[in-house]
């Protein structure tokens, strides 16, 4: 293949297409598992966030200890204790944490969807840009649905929506990086 071939130019432009396809496949598999077992996906998501808060709290406290100046130390320590406390609360009461995280997830999925819609129109001449647009619109709809059902059914809803979001994000990643680019001359 010559360097002027559209496929070669596209591979050079996107870079790492094989990695993107592999990540897309993993996302599709994880999405299907989460859809099949939404309660487990909700518990897993809540526990992951709880542990992330704990690790962030420990890191922030360690950073506070190394800070100079009393004001910086106090604010950083306070933030670290807040993170640590939030993580402990979420892990010790997973279902209450799931209710709070459901609201946060709804906001995040909505925002992700809005950004994907913007991204889709930014890459519009590219192949499969419609999948990016579809994924973004779906994210916006899922975010609104999560808000409208909150806090009811939070135990299974968060896992189901995470699964659907992973599934469609994986699909658009696979299609975006695996189909030939016919939009280039």
C-alpha positions as CSV (number, residue, x, y, z in Angstrom):
1,X,0.0,0.0,0.0
2,X,1.2,3.5,-0.8
3,X,1.1,6.2,1.8
4,X,-1.5,8.0,-0.3
5,X,-4.0,5.2,0.0
6,X,-7.0,6.3,2.1
7,X,-6.7,3.3,4.4
8,X,-3.1,4.0,5.2
9,X,-3.9,7.7,5.7
10,X,-6.8,6.8,7.9
11,X,-4.7,4.4,10.0
12,X,-2.0,7.1,10.4
13,X,-4.7,9.6,11.4
14,X,-6.6,7.5,13.9
15,X,-3.6,5.5,15.2
16,X,-4.0,2.4,17.4
17,X,-7.2,1.2,15.6
18,X,-6.5,-2.4,16.8
19,X,-6.4,-1.2,20.4
20,X,-9.6,0.8,20.0
21,X,-11.4,-2.2,18.5
22,X,-10.2,-4.4,21.4
23,X,-11.4,-1.8,23.9
24,X,-14.7,-1.6,22.1
25,X,-15.1,-5.4,22.2
26,X,-14.4,-5.4,26.0
27,X,-16.9,-2.6,26.5
28,X,-19.6,-4.6,24.5
29,X,-18.9,-7.7,26.6
30,X,-19.0,-5.8,29.9
31,X,-22.2,-4.0,28.7
32,X,-23.9,-7.4,28.0
33,X,-22.9,-8.7,31.4
34,X,-24.2,-5.6,33.1
35,X,-27.5,-5.8,31.2
36,X,-27.9,-9.5,32.2
37,X,-27.1,-8.9,35.8
38,X,-28.0,-5.2,36.6
39,X,-28.1,-5.7,40.4
40,X,-24.6,-7.0,40.4
41,X,-23.5,-4.2,38.1
42,X,-25.0,-1.7,40.5
43,X,-23.3,-3.2,43.5
44,X,-19.9,-3.4,41.5
45,X,-20.2,0.2,40.3
46,X,-21.0,1.5,43.8
47,X,-18.1,-0.4,45.4
48,X,-15.7,0.8,42.7
49,X,-16.8,4.4,43.4
50,X,-16.5,3.9,47.1
51,X,-13.0,2.5,46.9
52,X,-12.0,5.4,44.5
53,X,-13.2,7.9,47.1
54,X,-11.2,6.1,49.8
55,X,-8.0,6.0,47.7
56,X,-8.5,9.7,46.7
57,X,-9.0,10.5,50.4
58,X,-5.8,8.8,51.4
59,X,-3.9,10.5,48.6
60,X,-5.3,13.9,49.5
61,X,-4.4,13.4,53.1
62,X,-0.8,12.4,52.2
63,X,-0.6,15.5,49.9
64,X,-1.9,17.7,52.8
65,X,0.9,16.4,55.1
66,X,3.5,17.5,52.5
67,X,1.9,21.0,52.0
68,X,3.4,24.2,53.2
69,X,1.4,26.7,55.0
70,X,-1.3,26.2,57.6
71,X,-4.2,27.2,55.3
72,X,-3.2,24.9,52.5
73,X,-2.7,22.0,54.9
74,X,-6.1,22.5,56.6
75,X,-8.1,22.7,53.4
76,X,-6.3,19.7,51.8
77,X,-6.7,17.7,54.9
78,X,-10.4,18.5,55.2
79,X,-10.9,17.5,51.5
80,X,-9.0,14.3,52.1
81,X,-11.1,13.4,55.2
82,X,-14.2,14.2,53.2
83,X,-13.2,11.9,50.4
84,X,-12.2,9.2,52.8
85,X,-15.5,9.5,54.8
86,X,-17.6,9.5,51.7
87,X,-15.9,6.3,50.5
88,X,-16.3,4.6,53.8
89,X,-20.0,5.5,53.9
90,X,-20.6,4.3,50.3
91,X,-18.8,1.0,51.0
92,X,-20.5,0.4,54.4
93,X,-24.0,1.1,53.0
94,X,-23.9,0.0,49.3
95,X,-27.6,0.5,48.6
96,X,-27.8,4.0,50.0
97,X,-24.6,4.8,48.0
98,X,-26.2,3.3,44.9
99,X,-29.1,5.7,45.3
100,X,-26.8,8.7,45.5
101,X,-24.6,7.4,42.7
102,X,-27.7,6.8,40.5
103,X,-28.3,10.6,40.5
104,X,-24.6,11.3,39.8
105,X,-24.6,8.6,37.0
106,X,-27.6,10.1,35.4
107,X,-25.9,13.5,35.2
108,X,-22.7,12.0,33.9
109,X,-24.4,9.9,31.2
110,X,-26.4,12.9,30.1
111,X,-23.3,15.1,29.9
112,X,-21.4,12.3,28.1
113,X,-24.3,12.0,25.6
114,X,-24.3,15.8,25.0
115,X,-20.5,15.8,24.4
116,X,-20.8,12.8,22.0
117,X,-23.5,14.6,20.0
118,X,-21.1,17.5,19.7
119,X,-18.3,15.1,18.8
120,X,-20.4,13.4,16.1
121,X,-21.1,16.6,14.3
122,X,-17.4,17.5,14.6
123,X,-16.3,14.3,12.9
124,X,-19.4,14.2,10.5
125,X,-17.6,13.4,7.3
126,X,-15.8,10.4,9.0
127,X,-17.1,6.9,8.6
128,X,-19.7,5.7,11.1
129,X,-20.2,9.2,12.6
130,X,-23.9,8.3,12.9
131,X,-23.0,5.7,15.5
132,X,-21.3,8.3,17.6
133,X,-24.4,10.5,17.2
134,X,-26.7,7.7,18.1
135,X,-24.7,6.8,21.2
136,X,-24.8,10.5,22.2
137,X,-28.6,10.8,21.7
138,X,-29.0,7.5,23.6
139,X,-26.9,8.9,26.5
140,X,-29.0,12.0,26.7
141,X,-32.2,9.9,26.8
142,X,-30.7,7.5,29.4
143,X,-29.7,10.4,31.6
144,X,-33.2,11.9,31.5
145,X,-34.7,8.4,32.2
146,X,-32.4,8.0,35.2
147,X,-33.4,11.4,36.6
148,X,-37.1,10.6,36.1
149,X,-37.0,7.3,38.0
150,X,-34.7,8.4,40.8
151,X,-34.6,7.2,43.6
152,X,-37.0,4.3,42.7
153,X,-35.5,1.2,41.2
154,X,-31.9,2.5,41.8
155,X,-30.8,-0.9,42.8
156,X,-31.1,-2.3,39.3
157,X,-31.5,0.8,37.2
158,X,-27.9,2.0,37.6
159,X,-26.5,-1.4,36.5
160,X,-28.9,-1.6,33.5
161,X,-28.0,1.9,32.2
162,X,-24.3,1.4,32.7
163,X,-24.7,-1.8,30.7
164,X,-26.6,-0.1,27.9
165,X,-24.1,2.8,27.8
166,X,-21.1,0.4,27.7
167,X,-22.8,-1.7,24.9
168,X,-23.4,1.3,22.6
169,X,-20.1,3.0,23.3
170,X,-18.4,-0.3,22.5
171,X,-20.3,-0.6,19.3
172,X,-19.5,2.8,18.0
173,X,-15.8,2.3,18.9
174,X,-15.7,-0.9,17.0
175,X,-17.5,0.4,13.9
176,X,-15.6,3.7,13.9
177,X,-12.2,1.9,13.8
178,X,-13.0,-1.2,11.8
179,X,-15.0,0.0,8.7
180,X,-13.2,1.5,5.7
181,X,-13.3,5.3,5.4
182,X,-15.1,6.0,2.2
183,X,-15.4,9.7,2.9
184,X,-11.8,10.4,1.9
185,X,-10.9,10.8,-1.8
